Amino acid sequence: MMDLTQYIVAAPEMTLLGLICIVLVADLFIEQERRIITFWMALASLGATLCILLATSPDGRTEVFSGSYVSDGLSQVLKISVTGFVAVAFMYARDYLRANDLHKGEFYTLGLFGLLGMMIMISANSLLTMYLGLETLALSQYALVAFDRNNENSAESAMKYFVLGAIASGALLYGISWVYGVTGSIQFNEIAAALIDDPAMNSLPLWFGIAFIVVGIAFKFGAVPFHMWLPDVYHGARSPVTLYVASAPKIAAFALTIRILVDALGDLHDVWSGMIMVIAVLSLLLGNIVAIAQTNIKRMLAYSTIAHVGFILLAIYTGTEEGYAAGMFYTLTYVVAAAGAFGMVILLSRRGFEAESLRDFKGLNARSPWFALMMMFLMMSMAGIPPFIGFFGKLNAISAVLGSGYTGLAILMMLASVPGLYYYLKVIWYMYFEEPEDLAVLQANTDTRLVMSLNGVAVLALGIVPGWLWALCLAVLGG
Amino acid sequence: MVDNLLSVLIWLPIAGGVVLLAMGDGNDAASARANAMRWTALAVSVLTFVLSIGLYTGFDTTTAAMQFVERAPWIDAIDVWYYLGVDGFSAPLILLTTFITPLVVIAGWDVIKTRPAQYFAAFLILEGLMNGVFSALDGLLFYVFWEAMLVPMFLIIGVWGGERRVYATLKFFLYTFLGSVLMLVAFIYLYRLTGSFDMGRWMEVPVSLTAQKMIFIAFLLAFAIKVPMWPVHTWLPDAHVEAPTGGSVILAAILLKMGGYGFVRFSLPMVPDGSRYFAGMMIALSLIAVVYIGFVALMQKDMKKLIAYSSIAHMGFVTLGFFIVWHMFGESGAVLGVSGGMVQMVSHGLISGAMFLCVGVLYDRVHSRQISDYGGVANTMPVFAAFMVLFAMANAGLPGTSGFVGEFMVIIASFKANPWFAFFAAMTLVLGAAYTLWMIKRVVYGEVANDHVATLEDVNRREFIVLGILAFAVLLVGLWPAPLIDMMEVTIQHLVEQAGQTKY
């Protein structure tokens, strides 16, 4: 007799899946002029998912479906975050898509499918569940990037993303098979237990598998040297898609890392930490330095993402609970700022005009002091200037690294943020010190403006009261 | 009110700045709306100053303990407190800040044509943040104010500055940020050591000698760049030259003081052994600043640059006064040196601010900062010339002005420490007089040099008020420095004790 209560644990995902199917079918019967209904249905689906998530708050750790699915504090917080960020991405996207004749139901359904994939990744407790979620997310993203199919840039970047993504998935799967071959299990806690029982497993074949898994993780995060896709995809995709790709999936990538490297392979910290460190330091340096040379803001933000990933991975590298919590804090707060920054690109764009060059930000203060201020908040947050939330992300990450005794790394992290500051200041320079070249009035609708304002204020507000979020991260990763 | 006076001094100007930002700029700088904004900015800054007088009247000069303390939890998870308080070091500097800001607002009154609301808002927010830097007793809170302060200054130079403003302001921001990132690492190190960001505990906790040296270097980078000390001073002439007058005044009068404040608040009491280890180097750097930068100032053709270099030379006295402590530990000279440095900070704040305002007055009329574009200004602007000569004399250290007191105290103290220190330090009396008076000769005296100068109008009422108030303050501190020194005396004795201890 099957235990039906275990379905409660997966209720949010099942609800979401059901709602996606409804949206998918309903969208076929909605005329183009009334496509807005799809938007509202998608948002309603997200709302319903969120309600179910809150209603099924886990009490401690529950493993279901023969141990391949897990629900705990971490999954709860991360799922709520990704649902929220997908909603934000949709809200930013609506006006832009309508203005560019791209308002199609597929955007929302693909976005929702991606969310489903992310939620599965976050709750995965076995290598195969993880892979399943990852592919659901990845396939949705490939399609989303190619969403504007008449646009050559989009098509090209989707192709690159697909080919490279497929290789990375292959690497991950290959790594998974080696880990399974050595430990005889695909379930994370069983792998961990098997490694404790038989220390002899900790040998070359397992390391070989772990190396491939690290490659897969690095690819999903966009860490050097597996970062090549990131600038092209960010650049080639339409801005709302870039926003989507740059926000919630980073949180899912964090879950992927924690679930596999910590839940399953936590005792092998010595094995994987070296690889993570090299990747992280390279990302930090390359991202910050190459971003300086960019003239396209989407590419610049892409390289800045690479640098931020370096921070996240270095926090994870410490192998302490505090470090994992710092990584989570950093990921969540970075995504808030990233969503806002791409939101600003959307806000400045209008029909047939993509505000993706840094020059398009010239004189924004003269055109709209309020949004210039918001963009300044976002840039300062990314640069790690207090009192914005990005500073506390850096603080916690460096504190964790220093606490584990890596003084040199902590100094490197700080020094690397100095060139980083330069390109964020460049945006402020263009907004405040230059006269506008483009005198057009901002065309975005009220709701885009509202989301943008809330997003900008959020990085300041979170920076003034960062304590609760940090306490939350510590609590859910405190074992 | 007295219970949370410091909070008021921090948040009142910031709130005023936010109100100005919310009101926004009209299209016309002469409109009634723009006028209302100027008056709002003035009202807020004057009110802040009036309230800050309570800091002086309520100050207990018999204790080295923190006063006007406010303490509330901020981030429980990492034990960060909203912890404010002042002692004899910070109280005078807060008073200086609240005193200078209204003058800057008046000085920018009708000079700033573009976006006046944002201009005044930036200064008010900056004022609040600077008061926060001086009153924070929690390391992280200090760092937050310290870094946040860079943003309004970055905008002030970049938006309202001169031709090369973008270069200057980026250099300013990146330079100071580079300095302070390592300070943050040192803060986190101390936090991990003590489990708290409480600066009082950082002063007590034993730290190994190696760690003390490293921490000292991290602090040194942050504070030396801010002071600025030779050889990390190169951002200052650029920033000063390109900044609008108000920006130069705040930069010289207050921002530079934060470096000096950092040394007495952090380096000396928290890592006394590290400071002692590097004291010789610090004295050497200070003397190089005094002598070498003095010569550099002599060669300047741009008035603002000249005053900027003279600032660096004068700030050399401050660091000299602080770091000769170990050469005469246990003697009264130690206290004298530190007091001299502190008086010099306050006095330099007044004098350099006044000098930049004088240059601003000329610049607003002729739109040139080149010394060679002037000559015989005294003929057309007699009142202005009187002010400028007074401030120049003060800058050169004439007895009776505030410039004399601090320099004299430091020179006497350094004579006790080592006559050679005094010899080099005293060269400033020659060099300072040379570069300042030579500039005065070329700009103020002589025949009327050109048509521009011939048509100059003397200072208007607004400028007269600003310069008059500063002249009064310069003479007051020069003739009667006792209240200022009394305020700091006990705190400095306490610091000298802290600096003399061994804590590893």
Interface residues (C-beta under 8 A of the other chain):
Chain A: N365 P369 L373 M376 M380 I385 P386 P387 F391 L395 N396 I398 S399 L402 G403 T407 A410 I411 M414 L415 S417 V418 L421 Y422 L425 I428 W429 Y432 F433 P466 G467 W470 A471 L474
Chain B: L21 G24 D25 W74 I75 D76 A77 I78 V80 R115 Q118 L140 Y143 V144 E147 A148 L150 V151 F154 L155 G158 V159 R165 V166 T169 L170 F173 L174 F177 L178 V181 L182 L184 V185 I188 Y189 Y191 R192
